[in-house]
Amino acid sequence: MKIALVDDERIYLDEMQKLCLEFAAQHTIQPEIFRFSSSEDFLKSWQPGFYSIIFLDIFMKNGNGIETAQKLREGNDNSLLVFLTSSSDFMPDAFSCHAFDYILKPITRSRVFQVLLDAQKLLPGNSRYIEVNSNRQNIPVFLSDIQSAATDAHYLDIHLKDGNLVRTRMTASEFLKLTGEDCRFLVINKGLILNMDYIFNMENNSCIMTDGSRFPLRIRKAKELALTFRQYQFSQLRQEQKNKGWNT
């Protein structure tokens, strides 16, 4: 997750960076934070779509946050915009720029966390990761890279999209707890977990993956599993449409 912080007061840049890092640590997100003390500095290095979320101060000595936001939208930048402001008087102007949200100063931990949590639901989940111990080393594994996870005695084999295998001493329930009950991961059989982003279809009590591999569904729950998969597909489609509509 690439986060831009644009504010001419260092105290707020420091506080926002601290809270963003704290949130990321709690939600297993790997953030990249970029700080700018003026709109001018920000626009010099700005590229459309580079940032996932932009926290933009409205009142700055050198540059108006709303004018900066308008330039972003004119440049077809679909990043989530969150305004930082000491007054809510300018909110109508702010939301005319299709702002995602705003945070009133003084900044509070609970407010920043809530905005980040809401933003996380809209953003692609490719920044979240877990750490597992494999061959006596702690290895970060991005959730978006995991195709499947299968238990083998006291071990769990985590298959990645690039074909690599990460083997760790872990149960299926421990894995699900690590992922934070991420809705992408579906238990289709005893000790067998699939990432629904890599499921192509479910038919004849089997799950067909996008790479052509097949896994057996738990027969008694085949219909329930197929329904869960269809609901996930529908929710993803709605989210994509919502994201497109938000930025038009």
The 8 nearest C-alpha neighbors of each residue, nearest first, counted from 0:
[[1, 30, 126, 51, 31, 2, 29, 28],
 [0, 2, 31, 50, 51, 30, 32, 52],
 [3, 1, 32, 52, 50, 53, 31, 51],
 [2, 4, 53, 33, 32, 34, 54, 5],
 [3, 5, 34, 54, 35, 33, 53, 55],
 [6, 4, 35, 55, 36, 56, 54, 34],
 [7, 5, 36, 56, 8, 37, 12, 35],
 [6, 8, 36, 37, 59, 9, 5, 60],
 [9, 7, 10, 6, 11, 12, 36, 59],
 [8, 10, 12, 11, 13, 7, 6, 36],
 [9, 11, 13, 8, 12, 14, 15, 7],
 [12, 10, 14, 13, 9, 8, 15, 6],
 [11, 13, 9, 15, 14, 10, 16, 6],
 [14, 12, 16, 10, 11, 15, 9, 17],
 [13, 15, 11, 17, 16, 12, 10, 18],
 [16, 14, 18, 12, 17, 13, 11, 19],
 [15, 17, 19, 13, 14, 18, 12, 20],
 [16, 18, 14, 20, 15, 19, 13, 21],
 [19, 17, 21, 15, 20, 16, 22, 14],
 [20, 18, 22, 16, 21, 17, 15, 23],
 [21, 19, 23, 17, 18, 22, 16, 24],
 [20, 22, 18, 24, 19, 23, 17, 25],
 [23, 21, 19, 25, 20, 24, 18, 26],
 [24, 22, 28, 20, 26, 21, 25, 27],
 [25, 23, 21, 27, 22, 26, 20, 28],
 [24, 26, 22, 23, 27, 21, 28, 20],
 [25, 27, 23, 28, 24, 22, 127, 179],
 [28, 26, 127, 24, 128, 23, 25, 129],
 [29, 27, 127, 23, 126, 26, 30, 128],
 [28, 30, 126, 0, 127, 23, 27, 31],
 [31, 29, 0, 1, 28, 32, 23, 2],
 [30, 32, 1, 2, 0, 33, 29, 3],
 [33, 31, 2, 3, 1, 30, 34, 16],
 [32, 34, 3, 4, 2, 31, 35, 1],
 [35, 33, 4, 3, 5, 32, 36, 12],
 [34, 36, 5, 37, 41, 4, 40, 6],
 [35, 37, 7, 6, 5, 34, 8, 40],
 [38, 36, 39, 40, 7, 35, 6, 61],
 [39, 37, 41, 62, 40, 42, 67, 5],
 [38, 40, 42, 37, 41, 43, 62, 61],
 [41, 39, 43, 37, 38, 42, 35, 36],
 [40, 42, 38, 39, 43, 35, 44, 45],
 [43, 41, 45, 39, 44, 40, 38, 67],
 [44, 42, 40, 41, 45, 39, 38, 46],
 [43, 45, 42, 41, 46, 40, 39, 35],
 [46, 44, 42, 43, 41, 47, 49, 50],
 [45, 47, 49, 48, 44, 76, 42, 50],
 [48, 46, 76, 49, 75, 74, 45, 71],
 [47, 49, 76, 50, 78, 77, 46, 51],
 [48, 50, 46, 47, 51, 1, 45, 78],
 [51, 49, 1, 52, 48, 2, 78, 3],
 [52, 50, 1, 78, 0, 2, 79, 49],
 [51, 53, 79, 2, 78, 50, 80, 3],
 [54, 52, 3, 80, 2, 55, 81, 79],
 [55, 53, 81, 4, 82, 3, 5, 80],
 [54, 56, 82, 5, 83, 53, 64, 81],
 [55, 57, 83, 6, 64, 82, 58, 84],
 [58, 56, 64, 84, 63, 65, 83, 55],
 [59, 57, 56, 63, 64, 84, 60, 62],
 [60, 58, 61, 62, 7, 63, 57, 56],
 [59, 61, 62, 58, 7, 63, 37, 38],
 [62, 60, 59, 37, 38, 63, 39, 7],
 [63, 61, 38, 59, 60, 64, 37, 39],
 [62, 64, 66, 65, 57, 58, 59, 67],
 [65, 63, 57, 67, 66, 56, 55, 68],
 [64, 66, 68, 67, 63, 93, 57, 69],
 [67, 65, 69, 63, 68, 64, 70, 62],
 [66, 68, 64, 70, 65, 69, 63, 71],
 [69, 67, 65, 71, 70, 66, 64, 96],
 [68, 70, 66, 72, 71, 67, 96, 73],
 [71, 69, 73, 67, 68, 72, 74, 66],
 [72, 70, 68, 74, 76, 69, 73, 67],
 [71, 73, 75, 69, 74, 76, 70, 68],
 [72, 74, 70, 75, 71, 69, 76, 68],
 [73, 75, 71, 72, 76, 70, 47, 69],
 [76, 74, 72, 73, 77, 47, 71, 48],
 [75, 77, 47, 48, 71, 72, 74, 78],
 [78, 76, 246, 48, 75, 79, 72, 47],
 [79, 77, 51, 52, 76, 48, 50, 80],
 [78, 80, 52, 99, 53, 51, 77, 81],
 [81, 79, 98, 53, 99, 52, 78, 54],
 [80, 82, 54, 100, 101, 99, 98, 53],
 [81, 83, 101, 55, 56, 54, 102, 84],
 [84, 82, 56, 102, 55, 101, 103, 57],
 [83, 85, 103, 86, 57, 104, 56, 82],
 [84, 86, 104, 103, 87, 83, 105, 58],
 [87, 85, 84, 88, 103, 89, 104, 90],
 [86, 88, 90, 89, 85, 84, 103, 101],
 [89, 87, 86, 90, 91, 92, 85, 84],
 [88, 90, 87, 92, 91, 93, 86, 57],
 [89, 91, 93, 92, 87, 88, 94, 101],
 [92, 90, 94, 93, 89, 95, 88, 87],
 [93, 91, 95, 90, 89, 94, 96, 65],
 [94, 92, 90, 91, 95, 96, 65, 98],
 [93, 95, 98, 97, 96, 91, 92, 90],
 [94, 96, 92, 97, 93, 91, 98, 90],
 [95, 97, 94, 98, 93, 69, 68, 72],
 [98, 96, 94, 95, 99, 246, 245, 93],
 [99, 97, 94, 80, 96, 100, 81, 93],
 [98, 100, 80, 79, 81, 97, 101, 94],
 [101, 99, 81, 98, 82, 80, 102, 114],
 [100, 102, 82, 81, 83, 103, 99, 84],
 [103, 101, 83, 82, 84, 104, 106, 110],
 [102, 104, 84, 85, 83, 105, 106, 101],
 [105, 103, 106, 85, 84, 102, 83, 86],
 [104, 106, 103, 107, 85, 102, 84, 11],
 [105, 107, 104, 103, 108, 102, 110, 111],
 [108, 106, 110, 109, 111, 105, 104, 112],
 [107, 109, 111, 110, 112, 18, 106, 113],
 [108, 110, 112, 107, 111, 113, 114, 106],
 [111, 109, 113, 107, 112, 108, 114, 102],
 [112, 110, 114, 108, 113, 109, 115, 107],
 [111, 113, 115, 109, 110, 114, 116, 108],
 [114, 112, 116, 110, 111, 115, 109, 117],
 [115, 113, 117, 111, 116, 112, 118, 110],
 [116, 114, 118, 112, 117, 113, 119, 111],
 [115, 117, 113, 119, 118, 114, 112, 120],
 [118, 116, 114, 115, 120, 119, 113, 121],
 [119, 117, 115, 121, 120, 116, 114, 122],
 [118, 120, 116, 122, 121, 117, 115, 124],
 [121, 119, 118, 117, 122, 116, 123, 124],
 [122, 120, 118, 119, 123, 117, 238, 242],
 [121, 123, 119, 120, 118, 124, 51, 125],
 [124, 122, 125, 121, 119, 126, 120, 0],
 [125, 123, 126, 127, 122, 143, 119, 142],
 [124, 126, 143, 123, 127, 142, 141, 144],
 [127, 125, 28, 29, 124, 0, 128, 141],
 [128, 126, 28, 27, 141, 125, 142, 124],
 [127, 129, 141, 142, 140, 27, 28, 139],
 [128, 130, 140, 139, 141, 27, 131, 177],
 [129, 131, 139, 138, 137, 140, 128, 132],
 [132, 130, 138, 137, 133, 129, 139, 167],
 [131, 133, 137, 136, 167, 135, 138, 134],
 [132, 134, 167, 136, 135, 166, 131, 137],
 [133, 135, 136, 132, 167, 166, 137, 165],
 [136, 134, 133, 132, 137, 167, 138, 131],
 [135, 137, 132, 133, 134, 138, 131, 130],
 [138, 136, 132, 131, 130, 133, 139, 135],
 [137, 139, 130, 131, 136, 132, 140, 133],
 [140, 138, 130, 129, 128, 131, 141, 137],
 [141, 139, 128, 129, 130, 142, 138, 144],
 [140, 142, 128, 144, 143, 127, 129, 139],
 [143, 141, 128, 144, 145, 127, 140, 125],
 [142, 144, 125, 141, 145, 124, 127, 126],
 [145, 143, 142, 141, 159, 160, 146, 140],
 [144, 146, 159, 142, 143, 147, 158, 160],
 [147, 145, 194, 159, 158, 160, 193, 197],
 [148, 146, 193, 158, 192, 145, 194, 157],
 [147, 149, 157, 192, 156, 191, 158, 193],
 [150, 148, 191, 156, 190, 155, 192, 151],
 [149, 151, 155, 190, 154, 156, 152, 171],
 [150, 152, 154, 155, 153, 149, 156, 190],
 [151, 153, 154, 150, 155, 170, 168, 169],
 [154, 152, 168, 151, 169, 170, 155, 150],
 [155, 153, 168, 151, 169, 152, 167, 150],
 [154, 156, 150, 167, 169, 149, 166, 151],
 [155, 157, 166, 149, 148, 165, 150, 158],
 [158, 156, 148, 165, 164, 147, 166, 155],
 [157, 159, 164, 147, 146, 145, 148, 163],
 [160, 158, 145, 144, 146, 163, 161, 162],
 [159, 161, 144, 162, 146, 145, 158, 163],
 [162, 160, 159, 163, 144, 158, 164, 145],
 [163, 161, 160, 159, 164, 158, 146, 145],
 [164, 162, 159, 161, 158, 165, 160, 157],
 [163, 165, 158, 157, 159, 166, 156, 162],
 [164, 166, 157, 156, 167, 158, 133, 163],
 [167, 165, 156, 155, 133, 157, 164, 154],
 [166, 168, 133, 155, 154, 132, 169, 165],
 [169, 167, 154, 153, 155, 166, 170, 132],
 [168, 170, 154, 155, 167, 173, 153, 171],
 [171, 169, 173, 172, 174, 155, 150, 154],
 [170, 172, 174, 173, 190, 175, 150, 169],
 [171, 173, 175, 174, 170, 176, 169, 190],
 [174, 172, 176, 170, 171, 175, 177, 169],
 [173, 175, 171, 177, 172, 176, 170, 178],
 [176, 174, 172, 178, 177, 173, 180, 171],
 [175, 177, 173, 179, 174, 178, 180, 172],
 [178, 176, 174, 175, 179, 173, 129, 180],
 [179, 177, 175, 180, 176, 181, 174, 129],
 [178, 180, 176, 181, 177, 175, 26, 182],
 [179, 181, 178, 175, 176, 182, 177, 184],
 [182, 180, 179, 183, 178, 184, 175, 142],
 [181, 183, 184, 180, 185, 231, 195, 179],
 [184, 182, 195, 194, 181, 185, 196, 231],
 [185, 183, 194, 182, 193, 181, 195, 192],
 [184, 186, 193, 192, 187, 194, 183, 195],
 [185, 187, 192, 188, 191, 193, 184, 189],
 [188, 186, 216, 185, 217, 191, 192, 224],
 [189, 187, 217, 191, 186, 216, 190, 215],
 [188, 190, 191, 187, 186, 217, 192, 150],
 [189, 191, 150, 149, 171, 188, 192, 186],
 [192, 190, 149, 188, 189, 186, 148, 187],
 [193, 191, 186, 148, 185, 147, 187, 149],
 [194, 192, 147, 185, 184, 195, 146, 148],
 [193, 195, 184, 146, 183, 196, 197, 147],
 [196, 194, 198, 197, 183, 193, 184, 185],
 [195, 197, 194, 198, 183, 146, 143, 199],
 [198, 196, 195, 209, 208, 194, 146, 199],
 [197, 199, 208, 195, 209, 196, 200, 207],
 [200, 198, 208, 209, 207, 197, 201, 206],
 [201, 199, 207, 198, 206, 202, 208, 209],
 [200, 202, 206, 205, 207, 225, 204, 203],
 [203, 201, 205, 204, 206, 200, 207, 225],
 [202, 204, 205, 201, 206, 221, 216, 215],
 [205, 203, 216, 202, 221, 218, 215, 206],
 [206, 204, 215, 216, 203, 202, 214, 201],
 [205, 207, 201, 214, 213, 200, 215, 216],
 [208, 206, 213, 200, 199, 212, 201, 198],
 [207, 209, 198, 199, 211, 212, 210, 197],
 [208, 210, 199, 211, 197, 198, 207, 212],
 [211, 209, 208, 212, 197, 207, 199, 198],
 [212, 210, 208, 209, 207, 213, 199, 198],
 [211, 213, 208, 210, 207, 214, 209, 206],
 [214, 212, 207, 206, 208, 205, 211, 215],
 [213, 215, 206, 205, 216, 207, 212, 208],
 [216, 214, 205, 206, 204, 217, 213, 188],
 [217, 215, 205, 204, 187, 218, 188, 221],
 [216, 218, 188, 220, 219, 221, 187, 215],
 [219, 217, 221, 220, 216, 204, 215, 222],
 [220, 218, 217, 221, 222, 216, 223, 204],
 [219, 221, 223, 218, 217, 222, 224, 216],
 [220, 222, 218, 224, 223, 217, 216, 219],
 [223, 221, 225, 224, 220, 226, 219, 218],
 [222, 224, 226, 220, 225, 221, 227, 219],
 [223, 225, 227, 221, 226, 222, 220, 228],
 [226, 224, 222, 228, 227, 223, 221, 201],
 [225, 227, 229, 223, 228, 224, 230, 222],
 [228, 226, 224, 230, 225, 229, 231, 223],
 [227, 229, 231, 225, 226, 230, 224, 232],
 [230, 228, 232, 226, 231, 227, 233, 225],
 [231, 229, 233, 227, 228, 232, 234, 226],
 [230, 232, 228, 234, 229, 233, 235, 227],
 [233, 231, 229, 235, 230, 234, 236, 228],
 [232, 234, 230, 236, 231, 235, 237, 229],
 [233, 235, 231, 237, 236, 232, 238, 230],
 [236, 234, 238, 232, 233, 237, 231, 239],
 [237, 235, 233, 239, 238, 234, 232, 240],
 [238, 236, 240, 234, 235, 239, 241, 233],
 [237, 239, 241, 235, 236, 240, 242, 234],
 [240, 238, 242, 236, 241, 237, 235, 243],
 [239, 241, 237, 243, 238, 242, 244, 236],
 [242, 240, 238, 244, 239, 243, 245, 237],
 [241, 243, 245, 239, 240, 244, 238, 246],
 [244, 242, 240, 241, 245, 246, 239, 247],
 [243, 245, 241, 247, 246, 242, 240, 239],
 [246, 244, 242, 243, 247, 241, 97, 99],
 [245, 247, 244, 243, 77, 97, 242, 72],
 [246, 244, 245, 243, 97, 77, 242, 72]]
